[in-house]
């Protein structure tokens, strides 16, 4: 059965950029609920329980129709939140290094261009959703998805994500989604993003 990623920092560790109360509710209520409902949907489906969440979300057509929507929504929420927590850090922000820095320069010209593109994707997403940096073949791309859809369904590998559901920021930022995304860049864990990039291109 699937379990939540153990949060690698305290709820207040990302302040002042992400407030402790939002983190506590977001992790302890929203993400926990997606995890529990995913596991409930997969009860009795031993074949699916043996797969990784990436395998499940990459081939949604293989999910029995009776549970497909539930798995798509709650599995997507489970996966995206695990990634979201892991690519943030109290020591985040700054400049990327390693191979992902070279890939950003190759595909976007410079970090500022990536930030501009991803910020536009995230703030421009209508309603709830996500802004992603993904590996697509041998290139980096920026994209957004609505609700709990993930790039895995399109054969792309996410390595960075920002959550733009209102529950991710509303207590602190209210309707100021651009302010939240601007603050979020200060906690991006580029070392983890680089690790995930290397894993993606090694496949």
ZIFEN-V274318 format. One record per residue. N is the residue number from 0. SS is DSSP state (2 for helix, 1 for strand, 0 for the rest). PHI is phi in degrees with one decimal (999 if undefined). Layout:
N:SS:PHI
N:SS:PHI
This chain:
0:0:999
1:0:-83.6
2:0:-125.5
3:0:-63.8
4:0:-58.3
5:0:-67.9
6:0:-59.0
7:0:-83.9
8:0:-161.1
9:0:-74.0
10:0:-58.1
11:0:-93.3
12:0:-71.0
13:0:-97.8
14:0:-68.1
15:0:-88.0
16:0:-77.8
17:0:-124.8
18:0:-78.6
19:2:-62.6
20:2:-65.4
21:2:-61.9
22:2:-60.6
23:2:-64.0
24:2:-68.8
25:2:-60.8
26:2:-76.3
27:2:-78.1
28:2:-110.9
29:2:-64.4
30:2:-65.1
31:2:-61.1
32:2:-66.3
33:2:-60.7
34:2:-63.1
35:2:-63.8
36:2:-71.1
37:2:-62.8
38:2:-63.6
39:2:-62.4
40:2:-64.8
41:0:-89.9
42:0:-59.0
43:0:86.9
44:0:-104.0
45:2:-61.2
46:2:-63.3
47:2:-74.9
48:2:-63.1
49:0:-81.2
50:0:-91.5
51:0:-76.5
52:2:-64.5
53:2:-63.9
54:2:-64.7
55:2:-64.0
56:2:-75.4
57:2:-79.8
58:0:-141.6
59:2:-65.1
60:2:-64.5
61:2:-82.8
62:0:-80.6
63:0:-51.9
64:2:-57.8
65:2:-63.4
66:2:-118.5
67:2:-60.8
68:2:-64.9
69:2:-63.5
70:2:-69.2
71:2:-59.0
72:2:-73.0
73:2:-78.3
74:2:-66.4
75:2:-63.2
76:2:-65.0
77:2:-61.7
78:2:-65.0
79:2:-63.5
80:2:-69.1
81:2:-57.3
82:2:-66.9
83:2:-56.3
84:2:-62.0
85:2:-74.7
86:0:-99.0
87:1:-119.9
88:0:-157.8
89:0:-60.1
90:0:-101.5
91:0:-81.3
92:0:86.7
93:0:74.3
94:0:-108.8
95:0:-70.8
96:0:-139.5
97:2:77.1
98:2:-64.2
99:2:-68.0
100:2:-63.6
101:2:-66.2
102:2:-67.5
103:2:-63.1
104:2:-63.7
105:2:-65.5
106:2:-96.1
107:2:-123.1
108:0:92.9
109:0:-163.9
110:2:-58.6
111:2:-58.4
112:2:-70.2
113:2:-62.3
114:2:-58.8
115:2:-63.2
116:2:-67.4
117:2:-71.1
118:2:-61.5
119:2:-63.9
120:2:-63.6
121:2:-72.3
122:2:-74.9
123:2:-87.7
124:0:-65.8
125:0:-73.4
126:0:71.7
127:0:-79.2
128:1:166.8
129:1:-145.1
130:1:-111.8
131:1:-127.4
132:1:-110.7
133:1:-127.4
134:1:-97.6
135:1:-124.0
136:0:69.7
137:0:-110.0
138:1:-129.1
139:1:-91.3
140:1:-137.5
141:1:-105.0
142:1:-154.9
143:1:-129.3
144:1:-135.5
145:1:-94.3
146:0:51.5
147:0:-111.8
148:0:-71.2
149:0:-127.3
150:2:-66.2
151:2:-59.1
152:2:-66.5
153:2:-103.4
154:0:77.4
155:0:-108.8
156:1:-108.2
157:1:-72.3
158:1:-125.7
159:1:-154.9
160:1:-150.5
161:1:-122.8
162:1:-87.4
163:0:-117.5
164:0:-67.0
165:2:-60.6
166:2:-65.5
167:2:-78.5
168:0:-148.0
169:2:-68.2
170:2:-60.5
171:2:-93.2
172:2:-111.4
173:0:49.8
174:0:-90.1
175:0:-92.1
176:2:-56.5
177:2:-58.4
178:2:-65.9
179:2:-62.8
180:2:-63.8
181:2:-61.1
182:2:-69.9
183:2:-58.6
184:2:-57.8
185:2:-75.2
186:2:-118.2
187:1:-65.2
188:0:-91.6
189:2:-66.8
190:2:-63.4
191:2:-70.4
192:2:-61.6
193:2:-64.1
194:2:-60.8
195:2:-69.6
196:2:-63.8
197:2:-62.0
198:2:-65.8
199:2:-68.1
200:2:-79.0
201:0:-82.3
202:0:-67.1
